[in-house]
């Protein structure tokens, strides 16, 4: 017979429950654990608990998006009747449920782009199989408004046989997932730079000056020997106030520099990041137009003026392309000049591979790698290429634009130590626009996905 009845708590090893906590809380519990150990009170450690594993879904929105994508695909797969197609889709779904990308601690986890890529590959493969049954027609497009993220806000999900596009009206009216279905690739598989509990150690180790012992040229601390993979990591500890996704709107001071924008040390001259965007849909013969808009307050030339911003995404059933039209309207009674920028962050892997690079027609880039940084004036076209993936992204601009480009690089913990990791290529297209009262200024960009 049974010896008795027990109820098991949700549990893991203590370090894992530390890593699930917010950075400052994780730092405090780690310090407490070390004090107890060093004070000979290790018997108390078995009663010490950190956070719940599922807090990784709250701590890292990227993990939550991946997890909720998995749940969405799960529902599609299990809506199929029993069949060989469903069995195959289930295999792909289960392959996407490997645990590594869904957490982070002393190993790379979600910080490693190649690990995040794999779940999306298998989820899109499972989704393709399911949609092949649910949508037998060649070209199709559908959209839903739903709380995809389970956060109490509505997200807009546009699904088709060419692309999936997921919009967040409450998050700067941004595009946060862009699936290229032919390539089984989420182009916005990026990671935002955020504080980690171990970052204070990185600063301490890399900014301290060890005192050499007599007869020794230099003495490295154990942290330097065991943890630091390269110098200069402390200069990369910048943190983003928003998710690094796509079609983020900026109003900048004319004196803002690329360095300031890259580090986040600049000021927005409008409040478009603080409020939700309105949204609507227009069905067309070609497919669908998603409209995101809101009116905000812009500071310009020592005055404050209301400006209405609208962006329209033209999504065709039969094309792997995304034309986006922007319109700014001065709702005040005086003309104003603004510096307007559109930010797009793309996760194409292979940051410093010779097979992955930028191309700007008419401009010879000193460093074309996807992890390079620089400025270019008056560009009309931009290409991002990755021969490893067999992809080529082309952006055509209606108006000549200034381009700022830089890599999103994080400092994360891995088995071998603290390391720099290329997460994405950040692009900011900038225009100077004169806005007359009640007149609209417009521009557009068209992204075309080309398979090699």
PyMOL commands that set and color helices and strands:
alter all, ss='L'
color gray80, all
select helices_A, chain A and resi 14-19+23-38+42-47+55-59+61-78+84-95+100-102+109-111+113-134+199-207+222-227+233-236+258-263
alter helices_A, ss='H'
color red, helices_A
select strands_A, chain A and resi 141-146+155-160+163-168+174-180+185-186+246-252+278-283+287-300+303-316+321-330+336-346+356-359+374-386+391-414+417-435+440-451
alter strands_A, ss='S'
color yellow, strands_A
deselect
rebuild
show_as cartoon
